[in-house]
Amino acid sequence: MNIDNPNILIINGSPRKNKNCYSIAKVISSKLKESNISNKIFNIYDMDIEYCTACGFCDKTGYCRIKDDMTPMYEMFDNCEGCIVISPVHFDCISAKLKTVVDRTQAIYASKYVLNQSSIDRNKKRIGMYIAVGGSKPYGSQFMGGQIVMDFFFKSINNKLLYKLHLHSTDDLSYDNNSEFKNIFNKSVEEYKNEIISILV
């Protein structure tokens, strides 16, 4: 398994250890490994990732001036076959640290749409998955903000976002005990694996 250039990047956007997002990330990693699909979990709240300051550097160069734990991820986004993001719902959106990761992909976005000199292979097939985890009971806008941001994120990193899962009411029923969601989740991960295998063959 190549941990420096894994097939799949799994981004855990939650600051909580051993809770729903963390458990989901671990299960996905294990299922991918069963099919010999290399992957790496990024627990971003344990990483040094600075805020984007909209300094304009990437608009001129196509890359970010900030050197931190985000820096090697740019190459990984290019080399991977897919990205999976799991995030808690914070104010109808994604977590703050995950939004920072999203903002820092402005460097990729600028290379494509400002400079027309893409830093990422736009012809390579990559498959995305987004899993949002909400604590409260479902309501109309619960996942709306996060989904809009994630649609832009996966476009920026050139992943076709084929899988979107929304888990609600985890304050009352955790992922580990939610058999209905697990059935949907397991089917989606299996389909995702088959998509990735078809790319790797």
N, C-alpha and C positions, 0 to 999 in steps of 0.2 A: 504493500500500500504506500503510495506516494503522498505523504502528509504535506509536502511543500507545494504540490500541484494536485490536490484532490479532485476527483470527478465532480463531487457535489460539495458546495459550501452550505453549511447549516448555521444560520445566524439566529441565536437566541437573544431576543430583545428584552428579556425580563431581568430585573435586578434580584429577583427572589431565587434562592437556592432550593432545590428539591421540591419545587411547586409545579404547577401545571405545565408552563412553557418548558421548564427544565426537563420534566418527565417526557414530554412529547419529543423534544430534541433527541433525548437518549434513545427512545424507542425507534425513531426514524433512522438514527445512526446504526443501530443494531440490525434493523431490517435491511438496510443497504449493504452492510458488511456480509450478511448472509448470501447475497448475490454477487459478492466480490466487487462491489462498487465502492471505491475509496471515497472517504468523506472526512470532513473536519468540522467540529462544532466550534463556533466562535461565541463565547459568552462575553458579549461586548461590554458588560458592566465591569468586567475584570481587565479590560483593555484600555490603553492610553490612546484615546481618540479625541482630538481637539475639534472645536466648533469651526465650521466654515464661517469666514468673516466677510465673504463677498468682496475680497480684495481685488479681483479681476486678473490675478496672475494666470489662472488656467485659460482665460479667454485669449491670452497672448501666446501661451506655451503649450497648452493641451495637457498639462499635468499640474498637480497641486504642489505648492511651495512648502507645505507643512510635512515634516518627517516624523511619523509616529507609528503606532500599530496599524493604522489604516494603509500605510504605504505599500506593504507587500500584497495587500488584498487586491490592488488594482490589477496586478499581473494574474492573480488567481481568478478574478472575474473573467479575464480574457481566456485563460487556459481551461477553465472548468466546462463541464457539460450541463451544469444546472445549479440553481441556487434555491434554497428553501429558507423562508423567513417565518419565525414564530414570534408573535408579539402579544403582550397584554393590551387591553383596550384602556387607554388613558384619555379621558375627556373626548370620547368618540373617535380617538385617533390612535396612533402608535405611541410607544414609549419615547421619552425625550432623547435617550441615548441612541435609539434606533433612528430617530429623525436626524440626528447628527451624522450617522453613517450615510443616510440617504442624501443629505446635503453635500457631503464630501464627494459623492459621485458626480457632482457638477463638473469635475475635471474631465470625466469621460464624456459627459454631455457636451461640454464646450469643444472638445476635440472633434466631435461628430458634427455638431450643428452650427458652431461658430467658425471653426477653422477649416472644416471639411477635410480634416486629416485624422481620421478616427484612430484612437489609441486601442480600440477593441475591434476584433475581427467581426465585422457585421454580417458576414456570410456564414459564420459558424452556427450550427443549430444548438440551442441551449433551452432547457425546460425549467420553468419556475413554478414554485408552490408557495402560497401564503396562507398561514394559519393564524387567525385572530382569536384571542381568548378573552372573553368578557366575564366579569364577575357577577354582574347584575342580571336580572331577568330580561328577556328580549324587549326591545323597543325600536321604533322606526329607524332612528339615525345611529344606532349603536355601533355599527361597523362601517358607516359611510365614509367618515373622514380618513380612517386608516386605509380603506380600500382605494380611495383616490390617490393617496400618497404612494401606495405600493404599486399601483398601475404605472405611475411615472417612474418609480425606481426600477422596476423590471424592464421598462422600455429603455432606460438609461444604460443598464448593464446587458442589454440585448438578450434577455430571456423571454421566451414566449410563456406568459403566465396562464397555464392551462388548468391549474388546480387552486381553488379558493375555498377554504374551509373556515366556518365561523362557529365557535363554541361559546355558548352563553351560560349564564346561571352557575358559574363555578364556585361562587360563594356558598351555594347550597349543595352542589353536586360536583365533585372534582372530576377531572379527566379520568383518573384511575378507576372511578366508580360509575362512569357514564357509559354503559354498554351500548346505548343507541348511537352516540357519537363515535365510539370506538369502531363500530361496524362500518360506518361511513369512512372514517379515517383509514382503517386497514385496507379497505377497497381502493381508496385513492392512492395510498402509498404503493400498493401493489401495481396499480396502473402506471404510476409515476416510474417505478422501477423498470417496468417493461419499456416505457418510452426511452429511458436512459440506456438500457441494454441495446435497444435498436440503434442508438447513436454510436455506441461503442463497438458494435460488431463490424 
